[in-house]
Amino acid sequence: WYFARYLGRGFNAQYLSDFRPGDVLQMDQSTPDGVLDHTEIVTKKDVNGNIYLTSHSVNVKDKSFWDIYYQWPGANFYGTIMRYSY
């Protein structure tokens, strides 16, 4: 989060529709306390605009954001849209 924001590599997402593969979604799980507990990478976006996430700590590949959202009621989500330069 710090690296992306303060070094100009990314900016805050405002809407789910802003995400594209390679962007980052982070969660402050269960008891929101301001600590980002988990990071996931957007690995897919379907034609309806739904995003899918992949993470290594629980070995998840292409899990729907909405599945994760409903799995963690009360969690806060923070998105970073990465700036690409290729």
C-alpha positions as CSV (number, residue, x, y, z in Angstrom):
1,W,0.0,0.0,0.0
2,Y,2.7,2.5,1.0
3,F,4.9,1.7,-1.9
4,A,2.1,2.1,-4.5
5,R,0.6,5.2,-3.1
6,Y,3.6,7.2,-2.0
7,L,5.9,6.4,-4.9
8,G,3.2,7.2,-7.4
9,R,2.8,3.6,-8.6
10,G,-0.9,3.5,-7.9
11,F,-3.9,5.4,-6.7
12,N,-7.1,4.7,-4.8
13,A,-9.9,2.9,-6.6
14,Q,-13.3,4.4,-6.2
15,Y,-15.5,1.7,-7.9
16,L,-15.2,-2.0,-8.6
17,S,-15.6,-1.1,-12.3
18,D,-12.2,0.7,-12.1
19,F,-10.3,-2.5,-11.5
20,R,-8.4,-4.5,-14.1
21,P,-6.1,-7.4,-13.9
22,G,-2.9,-6.6,-12.0
23,D,-4.6,-4.2,-9.6
24,V,-4.6,-4.8,-5.9
25,L,-7.4,-5.2,-3.4
26,Q,-6.6,-5.3,0.3
27,M,-8.8,-6.1,3.3
28,D,-9.0,-5.1,6.9
29,Q,-10.7,-8.3,8.0
30,S,-13.2,-9.3,10.7
31,T,-12.5,-6.5,13.2
32,P,-11.7,-3.4,11.3
33,D,-8.8,-1.8,13.1
34,G,-7.0,0.0,10.3
35,V,-4.5,-2.8,9.7
36,L,-4.5,-4.3,6.3
37,D,-4.6,-8.0,7.0
38,H,-4.8,-9.5,3.5
39,T,-3.8,-8.6,-0.1
40,E,-5.2,-10.0,-3.2
41,I,-4.4,-9.4,-6.9
42,V,-7.1,-8.9,-9.5
43,T,-6.5,-11.7,-12.0
44,K,-9.6,-11.6,-14.1
45,K,-12.5,-9.3,-15.1
46,D,-15.5,-10.8,-16.9
47,V,-17.7,-9.1,-19.6
48,N,-20.1,-8.0,-16.8
49,G,-17.4,-6.2,-15.0
50,N,-17.1,-8.7,-12.1
51,I,-13.6,-9.0,-10.8
52,Y,-11.8,-12.1,-9.6
53,L,-9.0,-12.3,-7.2
54,T,-6.0,-14.5,-6.5
55,S,-4.0,-14.8,-3.3
56,H,-1.4,-17.1,-1.9
57,S,-2.1,-17.2,1.8
58,V,-5.2,-19.3,1.4
59,N,-4.4,-20.6,-2.1
60,V,-7.3,-18.9,-3.9
61,K,-7.3,-18.5,-7.7
62,D,-9.9,-16.4,-9.5
63,K,-12.4,-16.1,-6.7
64,S,-15.2,-13.7,-7.2
65,F,-14.9,-10.4,-5.3
66,W,-18.5,-10.9,-4.2
67,D,-17.8,-14.4,-2.7
68,I,-15.0,-12.8,-0.7
69,Y,-17.1,-9.8,0.3
70,Y,-19.9,-12.1,1.7
71,Q,-17.4,-14.4,3.4
72,W,-16.0,-11.5,5.5
73,P,-19.0,-9.4,6.7
74,G,-17.8,-6.2,8.3
75,A,-14.5,-6.2,6.6
76,N,-13.2,-3.0,5.0
77,F,-11.8,-3.2,1.4
78,Y,-9.2,-0.9,-0.1
79,G,-8.3,-0.9,-3.8
80,T,-5.2,0.3,-5.6
81,I,-5.3,0.9,-9.3
82,M,-1.8,0.4,-10.5
83,R,-0.1,2.7,-12.9
84,Y,1.4,0.7,-15.7
85,S,4.2,1.9,-17.9
86,Y,5.1,-0.4,-20.8
